[in-house]
């Protein structure tokens, strides 16, 4: 009976021992699984902290904003009210749900070559909140500005043609002779003799440059005589100049007067002779050096914008534009010029009216959407509701599934406006910078710590359970050893009795 009971107890303990072994084995596998899970969490964390994102910068990377659909495709501060088109690999503009219904008005199937102009008022009104009537009125004002601008440009071309027909080219000698050909009351010194032969004086002056015009014996009268001389020059030349050149020549004479008044004042104040190359006071007279005086006038005329051109590079010989103001050709030019001035006034008035159509903020929004939907009409469109998700957009741009396209206004040979497009990958775009994704890194850190705490807790529970089972297993081993010892003793004793 005792041996049978011991045998039953031994079987029970052995069964429990085996069960504990199986549990320990299972817990060991679970612990190995937790190790692999922790490795996966660590790998995800390492990938996250090394992740990059695209940012937008308007100041060469000093500061950034998110590279979002809104910051590229909605008017605002980030894009400075200039659309930066998101385009797909086929070149179509990628629109979101908001833009889709307006893009459908231009091209229902998203194909290129849609009609924006016919739907412009409805589209802009829906996007800006400005009434369609105001949009249409503003467009009418803008059309008037364009019409007036075309008229001004046409008249400018016609005026230039008529002006060229009535304009002659005078050599420098001819121009000087026109200036000084009929001067009276000024004596010219030539070897202490006097003459009023201006042509001979010019010839002599050009040869040796020693000729002088005598003014007066005192500064005040010298300045008066200087002004009289300049007035005579003005009377001689003005009839041969256009309005613009008349203004330039009068400016040249005024500047020359100031320059020579300074010379006179210097000579009077310092009681000394001004350098002979410019002016001198001798024989108790203030005198002009003629060649320098002529050069000063011509230099000031050129500075003031008088029309003259050098005959060849470095030659020092100039030709001057002159006109016959009494000719029929010049009268035709004046009539066309007056017509041009009236057209310019009309253009300015239409610009002022157009500028008052909208506020600056409204104008910025209208200009933005005009460019955007012009591009949608020309290039076509495709809708992707996910494009407003910044993470999704970032991945599409980084993977070169989407691109950034800019628009530049240009004018063709016929004077028609159009847009030139330039498409680039986001990573090569000059305003896009690849930076560490700090948001992703912070999220990864939080997730890593959270998953790590869960795994550590599971591992701790497994370690505790394994420790308890191992303790129980050790106790069972001791109990089994005791039972086996008793069993062996009983068996030995029983067999010794019967032997």
Kinemage of the C-alpha trace (Angstrom):
@kinemage 1
@onewidth
@group {chain A} dominant
@subgroup {mainchain}
@vectorlist {calphas} color= white
{ca unk a 1} P 0.000 0.000 0.000
{ca unk a 2} L 2.802 2.468 0.968
{ca unk a 3} L 4.761 1.777 -2.154
{ca unk a 4} L 1.718 2.263 -4.339
{ca unk a 5} L 1.029 5.628 -2.753
{ca unk a 6} L 4.628 6.686 -3.242
{ca unk a 7} L 4.433 5.675 -6.869
{ca unk a 8} L 1.312 7.755 -7.449
{ca unk a 9} L 2.900 10.749 -5.778
{ca unk a 10} L 5.999 10.309 -7.907
{ca unk a 11} L 3.919 10.280 -11.071
{ca unk a 12} L 2.104 13.443 -10.008
{ca unk a 13} L 5.338 15.277 -9.288
{ca unk a 14} L 6.892 14.085 -12.538
{ca unk a 15} L 3.860 15.302 -14.488
{ca unk a 16} L 4.044 18.692 -12.797
{ca unk a 17} L 7.771 18.879 -13.494
{ca unk a 18} L 7.211 18.181 -17.161
{ca unk a 19} L 4.449 20.808 -17.275
{ca unk a 20} L 6.795 23.357 -15.708
{ca unk a 21} L 9.420 22.465 -18.313
{ca unk a 22} L 6.944 23.077 -21.102
{ca unk a 23} L 5.952 26.450 -19.558
{ca unk a 24} L 9.572 27.489 -19.175
{ca unk a 25} L 10.224 26.574 -22.776
{ca unk a 26} L 7.197 28.585 -23.899
{ca unk a 27} L 8.210 31.559 -21.777
{ca unk a 28} L 11.729 31.362 -23.182
{ca unk a 29} L 10.307 31.523 -26.717
{ca unk a 30} L 8.137 34.475 -25.699
{ca unk a 31} L 11.201 36.226 -24.350
{ca unk a 32} L 13.048 35.602 -27.617
{ca unk a 33} L 10.048 37.025 -29.475
{ca unk a 34} L 10.177 40.134 -27.276
{ca unk a 35} L 13.854 40.553 -28.160
{ca unk a 36} L 12.992 40.506 -31.875
{ca unk a 37} L 10.124 42.918 -31.234
{ca unk a 38} L 12.484 45.285 -29.401
{ca unk a 39} L 14.928 45.108 -32.303
{ca unk a 40} L 12.117 46.070 -34.681
{ca unk a 41} L 11.108 49.000 -32.472
{ca unk a 42} L 14.732 50.154 -32.312
{ca unk a 43} L 15.088 49.880 -36.090
{ca unk a 44} L 11.913 51.931 -36.650
{ca unk a 45} L 13.222 54.532 -34.247
{ca unk a 46} L 16.589 54.721 -36.022
{ca unk a 47} L 14.838 55.114 -39.380
{ca unk a 48} L 12.647 57.882 -37.988
{ca unk a 49} L 15.456 59.931 -36.449
{ca unk a 50} L 17.348 59.828 -39.760
{ca unk a 51} L 14.296 60.819 -41.833
{ca unk a 52} L 14.342 64.047 -43.850
{ca unk a 53} L 11.575 66.417 -44.878
{ca unk a 54} L 11.255 69.233 -47.418
{ca unk a 55} L 10.808 72.807 -46.200
{ca unk a 56} L 10.083 76.068 -48.034
{ca unk a 57} L 12.213 79.176 -47.505
{ca unk a 58} L 12.024 82.697 -48.938
{ca unk a 59} L 15.299 83.836 -47.337
{ca unk a 60} L 17.914 81.333 -48.518
{ca unk a 61} L 17.287 78.877 -45.708
{ca unk a 62} L 17.459 81.292 -42.776
{ca unk a 63} L 13.928 80.261 -41.777
{ca unk a 64} L 11.474 77.654 -43.053
{ca unk a 65} L 7.786 76.952 -43.434
{ca unk a 66} L 6.132 73.652 -44.239
{ca unk a 67} L 6.175 72.592 -47.856
{ca unk a 68} L 2.416 72.179 -47.948
{ca unk a 69} L -0.191 72.322 -50.680
{ca unk a 70} L -1.557 75.514 -49.161
{ca unk a 71} L 1.837 77.234 -49.146
{ca unk a 72} L 2.347 76.447 -52.819
{ca unk a 73} L -1.117 76.518 -54.365
{ca unk a 74} L -3.049 79.080 -52.291
{ca unk a 75} L -2.352 82.841 -52.279
{ca unk a 76} L -0.555 83.923 -49.132
{ca unk a 77} L 2.546 85.193 -47.405
{ca unk a 78} L 4.549 81.986 -47.837
{ca unk a 79} L 4.498 82.113 -51.647
{ca unk a 80} L 4.230 85.931 -51.766
{ca unk a 81} L 1.033 85.610 -53.813
{ca unk a 82} L 2.816 83.770 -56.610
{ca unk a 83} L 1.567 80.259 -57.507
{ca unk a 84} L 4.100 77.439 -57.466
{ca unk a 85} L 2.379 74.694 -59.396
{ca unk a 86} L 2.392 71.103 -58.213
{ca unk a 87} L 2.508 69.042 -61.392
{ca unk a 88} L 2.557 65.314 -62.056
{ca unk a 89} L 4.808 63.339 -64.372
{ca unk a 90} L 2.628 64.163 -67.375
{ca unk a 91} L 2.884 67.888 -66.661
{ca unk a 92} L -0.704 68.344 -65.476
{ca unk a 93} L -1.503 70.553 -62.497
{ca unk a 94} L -2.470 68.556 -59.398
{ca unk a 95} L -5.599 70.014 -57.766
{ca unk a 96} L -7.418 69.193 -54.553
{ca unk a 97} L -11.179 68.894 -53.904
{ca unk a 98} L -11.568 72.672 -53.567
{ca unk a 99} L -10.086 73.441 -56.970
{ca unk a 100} L -11.577 70.431 -58.752
{ca unk a 101} L -15.031 71.935 -59.316
{ca unk a 102} L -13.513 75.108 -60.798
{ca unk a 103} L -11.037 73.175 -62.933
{ca unk a 104} L -13.967 71.134 -64.254
{ca unk a 105} L -15.518 74.327 -65.623
{ca unk a 106} L -12.382 74.828 -67.721
{ca unk a 107} L -11.851 71.239 -68.837
{ca unk a 108} L -14.353 68.593 -67.621
{ca unk a 109} L -11.999 65.676 -68.271
{ca unk a 110} L -8.793 67.401 -67.162
{ca unk a 111} L -7.331 67.606 -70.651
{ca unk a 112} L -5.084 70.471 -71.738
{ca unk a 113} L -6.400 73.354 -73.836
{ca unk a 114} L -9.425 74.268 -71.731
{ca unk a 115} L -11.331 77.569 -71.771
{ca unk a 116} L -10.586 79.786 -68.770
{ca unk a 117} L -11.637 83.190 -70.115
{ca unk a 118} L -15.289 82.208 -70.551
{ca unk a 119} L -15.493 81.012 -66.949
{ca unk a 120} L -13.138 83.549 -65.369
{ca unk a 121} L -15.742 85.697 -63.570
{ca unk a 122} L -17.510 82.656 -62.063
{ca unk a 123} L -14.245 81.023 -60.939
{ca unk a 124} L -12.734 84.165 -59.424
{ca unk a 125} L -15.985 85.089 -57.711
{ca unk a 126} L -16.235 81.651 -56.130
{ca unk a 127} L -12.632 81.717 -54.900
{ca unk a 128} L -12.331 85.365 -53.778
{ca unk a 129} L -15.892 86.231 -52.717
{ca unk a 130} L -15.877 89.221 -55.089
{ca unk a 131} L -19.088 89.501 -57.081
{ca unk a 132} L -19.008 88.325 -60.670
{ca unk a 133} L -20.235 91.787 -61.738
{ca unk a 134} L -17.204 93.462 -60.163
{ca unk a 135} L -14.926 90.876 -61.713
{ca unk a 136} L -16.420 91.552 -65.147
{ca unk a 137} L -16.183 95.326 -64.668
{ca unk a 138} L -12.572 95.023 -63.577
{ca unk a 139} L -11.810 92.929 -66.662
{ca unk a 140} L -13.437 95.591 -68.857
{ca unk a 141} L -11.240 98.257 -67.248
{ca unk a 142} L -8.172 96.098 -67.784
{ca unk a 143} L -9.118 95.574 -71.443
{ca unk a 144} L -9.425 99.343 -71.842
{ca unk a 145} L -5.932 99.767 -70.392
{ca unk a 146} L -4.570 97.208 -72.864
{ca unk a 147} L -6.334 98.927 -75.770
{ca unk a 148} L -4.983 102.318 -74.752
{ca unk a 149} L -1.512 100.878 -74.267
{ca unk a 150} L -1.594 99.425 -77.785
{ca unk a 151} L -2.684 102.824 -79.103
{ca unk a 152} L 0.182 104.573 -77.292
{ca unk a 153} L 2.711 102.074 -78.632
{ca unk a 154} L 1.385 102.476 -82.176
{ca unk a 155} L 1.509 106.272 -81.960
{ca unk a 156} L 5.031 106.145 -80.517
{ca unk a 157} L 6.186 104.188 -83.545
{ca unk a 158} L 4.464 106.621 -85.929
{ca unk a 159} L 5.912 109.601 -84.048
{ca unk a 160} L 9.420 108.169 -84.220
{ca unk a 161} L 9.079 107.663 -87.975
{ca unk a 162} L 7.861 111.229 -88.559
{ca unk a 163} L 10.576 112.632 -86.303
{ca unk a 164} L 13.260 110.765 -88.194
{ca unk a 165} L 11.936 112.231 -91.471
{ca unk a 166} L 12.258 115.798 -90.224
{ca unk a 167} L 15.572 115.351 -88.400
{ca unk a 168} L 18.929 116.189 -89.985
{ca unk a 169} L 22.405 115.423 -88.745
{ca unk a 170} L 24.744 118.384 -88.361
{ca unk a 171} L 28.465 118.005 -87.955
{ca unk a 172} L 30.087 119.521 -84.898
{ca unk a 173} L 31.489 122.420 -86.948
{ca unk a 174} L 28.061 123.088 -88.472
{ca unk a 175} L 26.418 122.980 -85.077
{ca unk a 176} L 28.979 125.393 -83.577
{ca unk a 177} L 28.607 127.761 -86.511
{ca unk a 178} L 24.839 127.773 -85.998
{ca unk a 179} L 25.477 128.684 -82.367
{ca unk a 180} L 27.985 131.467 -82.920
{ca unk a 181} L 27.233 132.622 -86.476
{ca unk a 182} L 25.346 135.861 -85.700
{ca unk a 183} L 26.788 137.143 -82.431
{ca unk a 184} L 27.069 140.912 -82.114
{ca unk a 185} L 28.708 143.190 -79.591
{ca unk a 186} L 31.537 140.856 -78.630
{ca unk a 187} L 35.041 141.596 -79.734
{ca unk a 188} L 37.492 138.837 -80.380
{ca unk a 189} L 41.210 139.359 -79.616
{ca unk a 190} L 43.651 138.334 -82.299
{ca unk a 191} L 47.267 139.467 -81.788
{ca unk a 192} L 46.058 142.613 -79.968
{ca unk a 193} L 43.788 143.520 -82.877
{ca unk a 194} L 40.010 143.204 -82.887
{ca unk a 195} L 37.592 141.583 -85.343
{ca unk a 196} L 33.970 140.524 -85.540
{ca unk a 197} L 34.632 137.885 -88.213
{ca unk a 198} L 33.244 134.887 -86.319
{ca unk a 199} L 34.078 132.291 -88.973
{ca unk a 200} L 37.703 133.410 -88.981
{ca unk a 201} L 37.699 133.437 -85.195
{ca unk a 202} L 36.438 129.837 -85.129
{ca unk a 203} L 39.056 128.724 -87.566
{ca unk a 204} L 41.787 130.420 -85.577
{ca unk a 205} L 40.460 129.029 -82.281
{ca unk a 206} L 40.458 125.512 -83.599
{ca unk a 207} L 44.051 125.871 -84.770
{ca unk a 208} L 45.802 127.271 -81.729
{ca unk a 209} L 43.177 127.894 -79.074
{ca unk a 210} L 44.485 131.291 -78.012
{ca unk a 211} L 41.404 133.322 -78.974
{ca unk a 212} L 39.404 135.142 -76.282
{ca unk a 213} L 36.139 137.055 -76.030
{ca unk a 214} L 36.312 140.195 -73.927
{ca unk a 215} L 33.515 140.635 -71.358
{ca unk a 216} L 33.927 143.638 -69.006
{ca unk a 217} L 36.269 145.184 -66.447
{ca unk a 218} L 34.304 144.193 -63.342
{ca unk a 219} L 32.621 140.952 -62.191
{ca unk a 220} L 29.011 142.187 -62.217
{ca unk a 221} L 29.119 143.559 -65.765
{ca unk a 222} L 31.083 140.488 -66.857
{ca unk a 223} L 28.296 138.242 -65.638
{ca unk a 224} L 25.729 140.426 -67.402
{ca unk a 225} L 27.685 140.263 -70.653
{ca unk a 226} L 28.084 136.495 -70.198
{ca unk a 227} L 24.300 136.107 -69.880
{ca unk a 228} L 23.788 138.291 -72.961
{ca unk a 229} L 26.153 136.093 -74.935
{ca unk a 230} L 24.372 132.932 -73.800
{ca unk a 231} L 20.985 134.436 -74.705
{ca unk a 232} L 22.241 135.140 -78.228
{ca unk a 233} L 23.423 131.538 -78.488
{ca unk a 234} L 19.989 130.359 -77.404
{ca unk a 235} L 18.262 132.530 -80.008
{ca unk a 236} L 20.579 131.209 -82.717
{ca unk a 237} L 20.179 127.500 -81.948
{ca unk a 238} L 16.649 127.003 -80.575
{ca unk a 239} L 14.866 127.225 -83.948
{ca unk a 240} L 16.912 124.247 -85.113
{ca unk a 241} L 16.162 121.935 -82.193
{ca unk a 242} L 13.245 119.729 -81.200
{ca unk a 243} L 11.380 120.501 -77.975
{ca unk a 244} L 13.387 117.932 -76.034
{ca unk a 245} L 16.688 119.195 -77.418
{ca unk a 246} L 15.675 122.800 -76.764
{ca unk a 247} L 15.210 121.925 -73.110
{ca unk a 248} L 18.574 120.152 -73.026
{ca unk a 249} L 20.353 123.080 -74.738
{ca unk a 250} L 18.843 125.624 -72.353
{ca unk a 251} L 19.973 123.452 -69.441
{ca unk a 252} L 23.468 123.390 -70.955
{ca unk a 253} L 23.512 127.200 -71.221
{ca unk a 254} L 22.310 127.587 -67.628
{ca unk a 255} L 24.966 125.208 -66.352
{ca unk a 256} L 27.638 127.008 -68.394
{ca unk a 257} L 26.572 130.332 -66.904
{ca unk a 258} L 26.966 128.964 -63.369
{ca unk a 259} L 30.360 127.463 -64.179
{ca unk a 260} L 31.767 130.708 -65.588
{ca unk a 261} L 30.240 132.832 -62.846
{ca unk a 262} L 32.248 130.704 -60.420
{ca unk a 263} L 35.382 131.430 -62.477
{ca unk a 264} L 34.652 135.179 -62.398
{ca unk a 265} L 34.041 135.116 -58.639
{ca unk a 266} L 37.275 133.198 -58.078
{ca unk a 267} L 39.279 135.693 -60.106
{ca unk a 268} L 37.675 138.662 -58.348
{ca unk a 269} L 37.996 137.224 -54.848
{ca unk a 270} L 41.555 135.991 -55.166
{ca unk a 271} L 42.659 138.969 -57.272
{ca unk a 272} L 44.544 136.582 -59.485
{ca unk a 273} L 44.514 135.339 -63.037
{ca unk a 274} L 42.291 132.311 -63.666
{ca unk a 275} L 44.217 129.671 -65.664
{ca unk a 276} L 44.522 130.779 -69.276
{ca unk a 277} L 43.162 127.399 -70.445
{ca unk a 278} L 39.768 128.460 -69.080
{ca unk a 279} L 39.560 132.205 -68.604
{ca unk a 280} L 41.733 135.202 -67.820
{ca unk a 281} L 41.489 138.768 -66.622
{ca unk a 282} L 44.041 140.901 -68.439
{ca unk a 283} L 44.257 144.526 -69.581
{ca unk a 284} L 41.673 145.129 -66.815
{ca unk a 285} L 39.114 142.931 -68.670
{ca unk a 286} L 37.553 139.556 -67.848
{ca unk a 287} L 37.883 137.443 -70.982
{ca unk a 288} L 36.517 134.040 -72.107
{ca unk a 289} L 38.777 131.463 -73.657
{ca unk a 290} L 36.618 130.671 -76.725
{ca unk a 291} L 37.507 127.018 -77.373
{ca unk a 292} L 37.023 126.090 -73.714
{ca unk a 293} L 33.766 128.031 -73.641
{ca unk a 294} L 32.439 126.116 -76.670
{ca unk a 295} L 33.579 122.752 -75.269
{ca unk a 296} L 31.858 123.497 -71.951
{ca unk a 297} L 28.539 124.228 -73.683
{ca unk a 298} L 28.710 121.070 -75.809
{ca unk a 299} L 29.718 118.903 -72.856
{ca unk a 300} L 26.823 120.219 -70.792
{ca unk a 301} L 24.475 119.702 -73.747
{ca unk a 302} L 25.452 116.042 -73.948
{ca unk a 303} L 25.086 115.636 -70.180
{ca unk a 304} L 21.598 117.191 -70.335
{ca unk a 305} L 20.514 114.591 -72.899
{ca unk a 306} L 20.922 116.546 -76.121
{ca unk a 307} L 20.884 114.218 -79.097
{ca unk a 308} L 24.395 113.763 -80.384
{ca unk a 309} L 26.486 110.795 -81.422
{ca unk a 310} L 30.137 110.091 -81.850
{ca unk a 311} L 31.033 109.390 -85.464
{ca unk a 312} L 33.315 106.508 -84.549
{ca unk a 313} L 34.781 105.062 -81.405
{ca unk a 314} L 37.349 107.386 -79.873
{ca unk a 315} L 37.321 109.817 -82.814
{ca unk a 316} L 36.175 112.794 -80.755
{ca unk a 317} L 34.007 113.968 -83.688
{ca unk a 318} L 30.290 114.366 -82.954
{ca unk a 319} L 27.128 114.852 -84.995
{ca unk a 320} L 24.075 116.680 -83.638
{ca unk a 321} L 20.400 116.198 -84.440
{ca unk a 322} L 18.709 119.328 -85.794
{ca unk a 323} L 15.277 120.110 -87.257
{ca unk a 324} L 13.577 122.756 -89.350
{ca unk a 325} L 10.685 123.736 -87.129
{ca unk a 326} L 8.986 125.590 -90.003
{ca unk a 327} L 8.923 122.622 -92.372
{ca unk a 328} L 5.768 120.645 -93.215
{ca unk a 329} L 7.509 117.468 -92.044
{ca unk a 330} L 8.100 118.949 -88.612
{ca unk a 331} L 4.506 120.207 -88.399
{ca unk a 332} L 3.277 116.683 -89.181
{ca unk a 333} L 5.567 115.368 -86.471
{ca unk a 334} L 4.213 117.938 -83.971
{ca unk a 335} L 0.620 116.961 -84.782
{ca unk a 336} L 1.387 113.267 -84.267
{ca unk a 337} L 3.289 114.064 -81.073
{ca unk a 338} L 0.264 115.960 -79.705
{ca unk a 339} L -1.896 112.980 -80.570
{ca unk a 340} L 0.546 110.765 -78.703
{ca unk a 341} L 0.445 112.988 -75.611
{ca unk a 342} L -3.359 112.850 -75.625
{ca unk a 343} L -3.234 109.066 -75.913
{ca unk a 344} L -0.786 108.887 -73.001
{ca unk a 345} L -3.186 110.959 -70.889
{ca unk a 346} L -6.042 108.657 -71.843
{ca unk a 347} L -3.910 105.644 -70.952
{ca unk a 348} L -2.963 107.119 -67.552
{ca unk a 349} L -6.624 107.821 -66.787
{ca unk a 350} L -7.630 104.270 -67.689
{ca unk a 351} L -4.829 102.896 -65.490
{ca unk a 352} L -6.064 104.991 -62.563
{ca unk a 353} L -9.616 103.742 -63.131
{ca unk a 354} L -8.429 100.136 -63.346
{ca unk a 355} L -6.331 100.494 -60.189
{ca unk a 356} L -9.429 101.595 -58.291
{ca unk a 357} L -11.428 98.500 -59.298
{ca unk a 358} L -10.073 96.334 -56.472
{ca unk a 359} L -8.167 96.650 -53.235
{ca unk a 360} L -4.535 95.582 -53.170
{ca unk a 361} L -5.476 92.367 -51.366
{ca unk a 362} L -8.177 91.585 -53.916
{ca unk a 363} L -5.805 92.349 -56.760
{ca unk a 364} L -3.193 89.979 -55.333
{ca unk a 365} L -5.731 87.175 -55.050
{ca unk a 366} L -7.077 87.764 -58.565
{ca unk a 367} L -3.598 87.799 -60.081
{ca unk a 368} L -2.734 84.584 -58.237
{ca unk a 369} L -5.815 82.691 -59.413
{ca unk a 370} L -5.497 84.076 -62.945
{ca unk a 371} L -2.039 82.526 -63.232
{ca unk a 372} L -3.097 79.273 -61.591
{ca unk a 373} L -6.148 78.657 -63.754
{ca unk a 374} L -4.423 79.870 -66.893
{ca unk a 375} L -1.928 77.066 -66.253
{ca unk a 376} L -4.731 74.593 -65.545
{ca unk a 377} L -6.347 75.529 -68.861
{ca unk a 378} L -3.101 75.257 -70.805
{ca unk a 379} L -1.518 72.186 -69.172
{ca unk a 380} L -4.587 70.246 -67.973
{ca unk a 381} L -5.284 69.000 -64.454
{ca unk a 382} L -5.675 65.925 -62.317
{ca unk a 383} L -7.337 65.686 -58.900
{ca unk a 384} L -5.829 63.980 -55.851
{ca unk a 385} L -7.650 64.614 -52.527
{ca unk a 386} L -4.647 63.295 -50.589
{ca unk a 387} L -2.392 66.081 -51.890
{ca unk a 388} L -3.434 68.373 -49.026
{ca unk a 389} L -1.838 65.945 -46.564
{ca unk a 390} L 1.631 67.434 -46.050
{ca unk a 391} L 3.311 64.086 -45.296
{ca unk a 392} L 1.831 62.535 -48.429
{ca unk a 393} L 2.788 65.532 -50.566
{ca unk a 394} L 6.292 65.477 -49.117
{ca unk a 395} L 6.762 61.847 -50.037
{ca unk a 396} L 5.412 62.373 -53.556
{ca unk a 397} L 7.804 65.272 -54.073
{ca unk a 398} L 10.785 63.430 -52.616
{ca unk a 399} L 10.050 60.389 -54.762
{ca unk a 400} L 9.789 62.589 -57.884
{ca unk a 401} L 6.201 61.598 -58.496
{ca unk a 402} L 5.264 65.276 -58.280
{ca unk a 403} L 7.253 68.342 -59.334
{ca unk a 404} L 7.252 72.094 -58.718
{ca unk a 405} L 6.596 74.270 -61.772
{ca unk a 406} L 7.009 78.049 -61.966
{ca unk a 407} L 5.406 80.500 -64.403
{ca unk a 408} L 7.153 83.510 -65.962
{ca unk a 409} L 5.308 86.142 -67.959
{ca unk a 410} L 6.702 86.805 -71.456
{ca unk a 411} L 5.749 88.517 -74.727
{ca unk a 412} L 6.030 86.890 -78.143
{ca unk a 413} L 7.131 88.491 -81.413
{ca unk a 414} L 3.556 89.628 -82.109
{ca unk a 415} L 3.310 91.420 -78.762
{ca unk a 416} L 1.036 88.770 -77.257
{ca unk a 417} L 1.434 87.806 -73.597
{ca unk a 418} L 2.133 84.223 -72.662
{ca unk a 419} L 3.729 82.183 -69.861
{ca unk a 420} L 6.943 80.216 -69.886
{ca unk a 421} L 7.012 77.188 -67.576
{ca unk a 422} L 10.005 75.813 -65.706
{ca unk a 423} L 9.670 72.439 -63.991
{ca unk a 424} L 12.079 71.050 -61.400
{ca unk a 425} L 12.250 68.269 -58.857
{ca unk a 426} L 11.537 69.600 -55.381
{ca unk a 427} L 14.972 68.582 -54.093
{ca unk a 428} L 16.615 70.731 -56.800
{ca unk a 429} L 14.287 73.710 -56.422
{ca unk a 430} L 16.079 76.829 -55.189
{ca unk a 431} L 13.543 77.606 -52.443
{ca unk a 432} L 13.189 74.063 -51.127
{ca unk a 433} L 15.542 72.704 -48.463
{ca unk a 434} L 15.945 69.153 -47.188
{ca unk a 435} L 16.107 69.210 -43.383
{ca unk a 436} L 15.799 66.786 -40.492
{ca unk a 437} L 12.175 65.945 -39.765
{ca unk a 438} L 12.081 67.025 -36.106
{ca unk a 439} L 8.356 66.312 -35.808
{ca unk a 440} L 8.889 62.757 -37.004
{ca unk a 441} L 11.871 62.393 -34.688
{ca unk a 442} L 9.886 63.585 -31.675
{ca unk a 443} L 6.994 61.294 -32.526
{ca unk a 444} L 9.419 58.404 -33.004
{ca unk a 445} L 10.993 59.057 -29.603
{ca unk a 446} L 7.601 59.006 -27.895
{ca unk a 447} L 6.588 55.848 -29.750
{ca unk a 448} L 9.925 54.205 -29.010
{ca unk a 449} L 9.681 54.882 -25.274
{ca unk a 450} L 6.079 53.686 -25.219
{ca unk a 451} L 6.780 50.426 -27.046
{ca unk a 452} L 9.911 49.891 -24.985
{ca unk a 453} L 7.945 50.222 -21.736
{ca unk a 454} L 5.380 47.675 -22.932
{ca unk a 455} L 8.066 45.191 -23.949
{ca unk a 456} L 9.969 45.726 -20.694
{ca unk a 457} L 6.791 45.117 -18.712
{ca unk a 458} L 6.080 41.893 -20.620
{ca unk a 459} L 9.667 40.776 -20.175
{ca unk a 460} L 9.530 41.549 -16.470
{ca unk a 461} L 6.363 39.463 -16.052
{ca unk a 462} L 7.956 36.597 -17.996
{ca unk a 463} L 11.132 36.777 -15.875
{ca unk a 464} L 9.057 36.705 -12.667
{ca unk a 465} L 6.982 33.786 -13.893
{ca unk a 466} L 10.079 31.871 -15.033
{ca unk a 467} L 11.731 32.515 -11.689
{ca unk a 468} L 8.662 31.153 -9.842
{ca unk a 469} L 8.513 28.103 -12.073
{ca unk a 470} L 12.223 27.433 -11.688
{ca unk a 471} L 11.845 27.639 -7.889
{ca unk a 472} L 8.901 25.238 -8.013
{ca unk a 473} L 10.861 22.996 -10.336
{ca unk a 474} L 13.766 22.846 -7.869
{ca unk a 475} L 11.372 21.926 -5.028
{ca unk a 476} L 9.766 19.187 -7.106
{ca unk a 477} L 13.195 17.792 -7.957
{ca unk a 478} L 13.989 17.568 -4.250
{ca unk a 479} L 10.637 15.908 -3.509
{ca unk a 480} L 11.111 13.421 -6.346
{ca unk a 481} L 14.594 12.646 -5.089
{ca unk a 482} L 13.187 11.952 -1.561
{ca unk a 483} L 10.428 9.698 -2.864
{ca unk a 484} L 12.849 7.771 -5.040
{ca unk a 485} L 15.174 7.284 -2.045
{ca unk a 486} L 12.320 5.933 0.118
{ca unk a 487} L 11.131 3.757 -2.751
{ca unk a 488} L 14.575 2.306 -3.288
{ca unk a 489} L 15.025 1.635 0.426
{ca unk a 490} L 11.631 -0.106 0.652
{ca unk a 491} L 12.375 -2.231 -2.370
{ca unk a 492} L 15.747 -3.291 -1.055
{ca unk a 493} L 14.264 -4.126 2.350
{ca unk a 494} L 11.404 -6.149 0.829
{ca unk a 495} L 13.656 -8.240 -1.361
{ca unk a 496} L 16.031 -8.894 1.554
{ca unk a 497} L 13.189 -10.450 3.634
{ca unk a 498} L 12.220 -12.871 0.897
{ca unk a 499} L 15.763 -13.751 0.163
